[in-house]
Amino acid sequence: MFGYYLDLALRSLKRNRVLTALMVLAIAVGIGASMTTLTVVHLLSGDPMPGKSSVLFFPQVDPENPVTLSLHRNPWPAMDYRSAVDIWSSHRADRQAILTSSSVKVRLPDSGQPPLMLSMLSTSTDFFPMFDVPFQYGSGWSADDDASRARVAVISADLNQKLFGGANSVGRILRVRDADMRIVGVLKPWRPTPLFYDPWSQNFSKSEDVFAPFSSSLEINKGNFQAYTCWHVPPSMGNLQDADCVWVWVWAELDSPAKVRDYARFVDDYANTQKSLGRFAVGSEHARLHDLMTWLTDRGQVPDDVRLQAWLASAFLVICLFNAVGLLLAKFLRRSGEIGVRRALGASRGAIFAQCLVEAGLIGLLGGFFGWLLTLVGLWLVRRQPVDYAHLAHLDTAMFFVTFAMAIGASLIAGLIPALRASRVVPGWQLKAL
């Protein structure tokens, strides 16, 4: 029976080509606009560490004093140096990494080329296995390198291409500021989306080009670290280890609920202890332990302007659907005579209703195809915009199927009232009018 209804729908669409084109256009434009923004939201809100995000945790404590504490309700996304080192060196997690970032001059020794101003992530050895960082050559440094303040570094694939033409540069020397550092690893192309491990970065920034041990970085790049906020003037600008400033943070890997509870209790206890010592103004009430996805949600992973665009595009789709309802209603009512004859020959109201919905679904399928093309155009335009998430704008397999499902579903919803109205045509009245 479906094949018969499909044949009737095709014949009907061919007879009223202008009306068919208007209905397809209404669906296509609405789907194209909404799917462009929904695809961007889908990509921006995705899990950057599928399968592992549930075991990665971001601890926060609030070392700020009472003078400026009233200015914010939640702890800062970073800690002062002492707090971060205390929590990191406690070894309470399966893995822990301490992190901070800074700008640094990088060049090859005796190359004669001007130095490059790049971003350097100062971290510890657990960073690489915690975040499944892929290596093209070599590996990360060891825990002994952390302890001995070894002058070693890992570089990005981009920097390796610029300096060494993409060749294996493990063992080569890199001059970072005024210190020579031995390259122990080269990453494969790696761009976490979003850049979740750095609370100061833009959500979709490029990852750092140089990775170095936290301890040795403090010596090499001394004076170049930047604080997010300070509540006392630092003794010397850039030398933040003894300053009342937040600029260092910690990530922890915890592979069981029991370990998560123990670690959360440890963070609370640490905050309460520091409060009792007079170093913190608040204790556990300002301590947090978020898993990765919760942290990204609190951080505001999807920009507000993208959310607004998604709501506006969805509203536009609703307007397009109202237009489609009106066009379908006009189309079906123009066929009242045909429908009356079918009813007189024995077709039930359900059969007429089903026939009309098949036609609406076919219009949705055509609208979905052209909506998919408009979505591709929309995403191409997004990639041309000067925004940090532009490189993400592409249609993945899931959203491809969602495009057609939404188009067909929207057309079926739009066709419900016209189909119901057509199925209630009184055969006698239509036969008298013929």
C-alpha positions in Angstrom: 0.0 0.0 0.0 2.9 2.3 0.7 4.1 2.0 -2.9 0.7 3.0 -4.1 0.6 6.1 -1.9 4.1 7.0 -3.0 3.1 6.8 -6.6 0.1 9.1 -5.9 2.4 11.5 -4.1 4.8 11.7 -7.0 2.0 12.3 -9.4 0.6 15.1 -7.2 4.0 16.8 -6.8 4.5 16.8 -10.6 1.1 18.3 -11.2 1.7 21.3 -8.9 5.4 22.0 -9.5 5.4 25.6 -8.3 3.6 24.8 -5.1 5.9 21.8 -4.6 8.9 24.0 -5.1 7.7 26.5 -2.5 7.0 23.8 0.1 10.4 22.1 -0.5 12.1 25.6 -0.3 10.3 26.4 3.0 11.5 23.1 4.5 15.0 23.4 3.0 15.7 26.9 4.2 14.5 26.2 7.7 16.5 23.0 7.9 19.6 24.6 6.5 19.6 27.5 9.0 18.8 25.4 12.0 21.2 22.5 11.1 24.1 24.9 10.6 23.8 26.3 14.1 22.8 23.0 15.7 25.8 21.3 14.1 28.1 24.0 15.5 26.6 23.6 19.0 26.9 19.8 18.7 30.6 20.0 17.8 31.4 22.6 20.5 29.6 20.7 23.2 31.2 17.3 22.4 33.3 15.2 24.7 37.0 16.0 24.1 38.1 12.7 25.7 35.5 10.1 24.8 35.7 7.1 27.1 38.0 8.8 29.6 36.3 12.1 30.5 34.6 10.4 33.5 37.9 9.7 35.2 39.5 13.1 34.7 39.0 15.6 37.5 39.7 19.3 38.1 40.3 20.2 41.8 39.8 23.8 42.9 40.4 25.5 46.2 40.2 29.2 47.0 43.3 30.8 48.5 41.9 34.4 48.3 41.7 36.6 51.3 38.5 38.2 52.7 39.1 41.6 51.1 38.3 40.6 47.6 36.5 37.3 48.3 33.1 38.9 48.1 33.7 39.7 44.4 33.2 36.1 43.3 31.1 33.2 44.5 33.1 30.3 43.1 36.8 29.5 43.4 39.1 30.7 40.8 40.0 28.1 38.1 43.6 28.2 39.2 45.5 28.1 42.5 48.4 29.9 44.1 51.8 28.1 43.7 51.9 26.6 47.2 48.4 25.1 47.1 48.9 23.6 43.7 52.2 22.0 44.7 50.8 20.7 47.9 47.9 19.0 46.2 50.0 17.7 43.3 52.8 16.3 45.5 50.3 14.5 47.7 50.1 11.6 45.2 46.4 10.9 46.2 45.4 10.1 42.6 46.2 7.4 40.0 47.9 10.2 38.0 48.3 13.9 38.7 49.6 16.7 36.6 50.5 20.2 37.6 50.3 22.9 34.9 50.8 26.5 34.0 51.4 28.2 30.7 53.6 31.1 29.5 55.0 32.7 26.4 58.6 32.0 25.6 61.1 32.7 22.9 62.3 29.6 21.0 64.9 29.1 18.3 67.6 26.7 17.2 71.1 27.3 18.5 73.4 29.0 16.1 70.7 29.1 13.4 70.9 32.8 12.7 67.1 32.8 12.4 65.0 35.2 14.6 63.4 33.5 17.6 59.8 32.5 17.5 57.4 33.7 20.3 55.4 30.6 21.3 53.3 29.3 24.1 54.9 26.8 26.5 53.0 24.5 28.8 54.9 23.7 32.0 53.7 20.4 33.4 54.7 17.1 34.8 55.2 13.7 33.3 51.7 12.4 34.0 50.2 14.9 31.6 50.9 12.8 28.5 49.4 9.5 29.6 46.5 11.2 31.4 45.3 13.0 28.3 46.3 10.3 25.8 48.7 12.7 24.0 49.9 11.0 20.8 53.6 10.9 19.9 55.1 10.8 16.5 58.7 10.4 17.7 60.0 9.7 21.2 58.0 10.1 24.3 57.5 12.3 27.3 60.0 12.8 30.1 60.2 10.7 33.2 59.4 11.4 36.9 63.1 11.5 37.6 63.4 14.4 35.0 60.7 16.2 36.9 62.6 15.7 40.2 66.0 16.6 38.8 64.8 19.7 36.9 66.1 18.2 33.6 66.4 20.5 30.6 64.2 18.4 28.3 61.2 19.3 26.1 58.5 17.9 24.0 57.5 19.9 20.9 54.4 20.0 18.7 54.1 18.6 15.2 53.7 22.2 13.9 57.0 23.4 15.5 58.8 20.2 14.4 57.7 21.0 10.8 58.9 24.6 11.1 62.2 23.9 12.6 63.2 20.4 11.3 61.0 19.9 8.2 59.0 17.2 10.0 62.0 14.9 10.5 62.7 13.0 13.7 64.2 15.7 16.0 64.5 13.6 19.1 67.9 14.3 20.6 68.2 17.7 18.9 68.8 20.9 21.0 66.2 23.6 21.2 67.0 27.0 22.8 64.2 28.0 25.0 64.7 31.6 26.0 68.4 31.4 27.1 68.6 27.7 28.0 69.4 24.7 25.8 66.8 21.9 26.1 67.1 18.4 24.6 64.0 17.3 22.6 62.8 13.9 24.0 59.5 13.7 22.1 57.5 15.1 19.1 53.8 15.0 19.1 51.6 13.9 16.3 49.1 16.6 15.1 47.1 17.1 18.2 44.4 19.8 18.9 42.1 19.0 21.8 38.7 20.4 21.1 38.0 22.3 23.3 41.4 23.0 24.9 39.9 21.7 28.2 43.1 21.3 30.3 43.9 25.1 30.3 41.4 27.2 32.2 42.9 30.5 30.9 42.8 29.7 27.2 40.0 30.3 24.8 38.0 27.2 24.6 39.0 26.3 21.1 42.6 27.7 21.0 45.5 25.8 19.5 47.5 23.7 22.0 51.0 24.8 23.1 54.1 24.2 20.9 56.5 23.5 23.7 56.0 21.2 26.7 58.6 21.3 29.5 59.0 19.9 33.0 57.3 22.2 35.5 60.3 22.5 37.8 62.8 23.4 35.1 60.4 25.8 33.4 60.2 27.9 36.5 64.0 28.5 36.2 64.2 28.8 32.4 61.3 31.2 32.0 61.4 33.0 35.3 59.7 36.4 35.2 57.5 35.6 32.3 54.6 33.8 34.0 51.3 35.7 34.2 48.8 35.5 37.0 45.1 35.6 36.5 44.5 37.6 39.6 46.4 38.7 42.7 45.2 40.0 46.1 48.5 41.5 47.1 51.1 43.1 44.9 53.8 40.4 44.0 57.3 41.0 45.4 58.6 41.1 41.8 56.5 41.0 38.7 56.6 37.6 37.0 58.2 35.8 40.0 55.0 34.3 41.4 56.1 31.4 43.5 55.8 33.4 46.8 53.1 35.7 45.6 49.4 35.9 46.6 48.3 35.1 43.0 46.5 32.3 41.2 48.4 31.0 38.2 48.9 27.2 38.6 46.4 24.4 38.4 46.1 20.6 38.8 44.4 17.7 37.0 43.8 14.3 38.6 42.9 10.9 37.1 40.7 8.7 39.4 39.5 5.4 38.1 36.8 4.5 40.7 34.0 6.2 42.6 35.7 5.3 45.9 38.9 7.1 44.8 36.8 10.1 43.7 35.2 10.3 47.1 38.5 10.0 48.9 40.1 12.7 46.7 37.2 15.1 47.2 37.5 14.6 51.0 41.3 15.3 50.7 40.6 18.5 48.8 38.0 19.6 51.4 40.3 18.7 54.3 43.2 20.6 52.7 41.0 23.8 52.3 39.8 23.5 55.9 43.3 23.0 57.2 44.6 26.1 55.3 41.6 28.1 56.6 42.5 27.0 60.2 46.0 28.2 59.6 44.8 31.6 58.5 46.1 31.2 54.9 42.6 30.8 53.4 39.6 32.9 54.1 37.2 30.0 53.3 37.5 26.3 53.5 35.6 23.4 52.0 32.6 25.6 51.1 34.8 27.0 48.3 36.5 23.7 47.4 35.4 21.8 44.2 36.2 18.6 42.4 34.6 18.5 38.9 34.8 15.8 36.3 35.8 16.9 32.9 32.4 17.4 31.3 31.0 19.2 34.4 34.0 21.5 34.4 33.4 22.3 30.8 29.8 23.1 31.4 30.6 25.4 34.3 33.3 27.0 32.2 30.8 27.8 29.5 32.0 25.5 26.7 29.5 26.7 24.1 29.7 30.5 23.5 26.6 32.5 24.3 26.4 33.9 20.8 26.3 30.4 19.4 23.5 29.4 21.7 21.5 32.5 20.7 22.0 31.8 17.0 20.7 28.2 17.6 17.6 29.5 19.3 17.0 32.1 16.5 17.5 29.4 13.8 15.1 27.1 15.6 12.5 29.9 15.7 13.1 30.5 12.0 12.5 26.7 11.3 9.1 27.0 13.2 8.1 29.9 11.0 9.1 27.9 7.9 6.9 25.0 9.2 3.9 27.3 9.6 4.4 28.3 6.0 4.6 24.7 5.0 1.4 23.9 6.9 -0.4 26.7 4.9 0.9 25.4 1.6 0.0 21.8 2.3 -3.4 22.8 3.4 -4.0 24.7 0.2 -2.7 21.8 -1.8 -4.8 19.2 -0.2 -8.0 21.2 -0.2 -7.5 21.9 -4.0 -7.8 18.1 -4.4 -11.0 17.8 -2.5 -12.8 16.5 -5.6 -10.3 13.8 -6.1 -10.4 12.9 -2.4 -14.2 12.8 -2.5 -14.1 10.3 -5.4 -11.7 8.1 -3.6 -13.9 8.2 -0.5 -16.9 7.3 -2.6 -15.1 4.3 -4.1 -14.4 2.9 -0.6 -11.2 4.6 0.7 -11.3 5.1 4.4 -10.4 8.3 6.2 -7.3 6.5 7.5 -6.2 5.7 3.9 -6.6 9.4 2.9 -4.8 10.5 6.0 -1.9 8.1 5.2 -1.7 9.1 1.6 -1.4 12.8 2.6 1.3 12.0 5.2 3.3 10.0 2.6 3.2 13.1 0.3 4.3 15.3 3.2 7.1 12.9 4.0 8.3 12.9 0.4 8.3 16.7 0.5 10.4 16.5 3.7 12.8 14.1 2.0 13.3 16.6 -0.9 13.6 19.4 1.6 16.1 17.5 3.6 18.3 17.0 0.5 18.3 20.7 -0.3 18.6 21.6 3.4 21.7 19.4 3.6 23.2 21.4 0.7 22.3 24.6 2.5 23.8 23.3 5.7 27.1 22.6 3.9 27.1 26.1 2.5 26.3 27.5 6.0 29.2 25.6 7.6 31.5 26.7 4.8 30.6 30.3 5.7 31.2 29.6 9.4 34.7 28.3 8.6 35.4 31.7 7.0 34.6 33.6 10.1 37.3 35.0 12.5 36.3 32.8 15.4 38.4 30.3 17.3 36.0 27.4 16.6 35.8 28.0 12.9 38.0 25.0 12.1 35.4 22.7 13.7 32.5 23.5 11.4 31.9 20.4 9.5 29.0 17.9 9.2 29.8 14.6 10.8 27.9 11.4 10.1 25.5 11.7 13.0 24.4 15.2 12.0 24.0 14.1 8.4 21.4 11.6 9.4 19.9 14.1 11.9 19.4 16.6 8.9 17.2 14.2 7.0 15.4 12.9 10.1 14.6 16.5 11.2 13.4 17.4 7.7 11.1 14.4 7.3 9.9 14.7 10.9 9.2 18.5 10.5 7.3 17.9 7.2 5.2 15.1 8.8 4.4 17.4 11.7 3.5 20.2 9.3 1.3 17.7 7.3 -0.7 16.5 10.3 -3.4 19.2 10.2 -3.7 19.4 6.4 -3.9 15.6 6.2 -6.5 15.4 9.0 -8.5 18.2 7.3 -8.3 16.3 3.9 -9.4 13.0 5.4 -12.6 14.6 6.7 -13.8 15.7 3.2 -17.5 14.7 2.8 -17.8 12.6 -0.4 -21.4 13.6 -1.1 -20.6 17.3 -1.2 -17.7 16.9 -3.5 -19.6 14.6 -5.9 -22.4 17.1 -6.2 -19.8 19.8 -7.0 -18.3 17.7 -9.8 
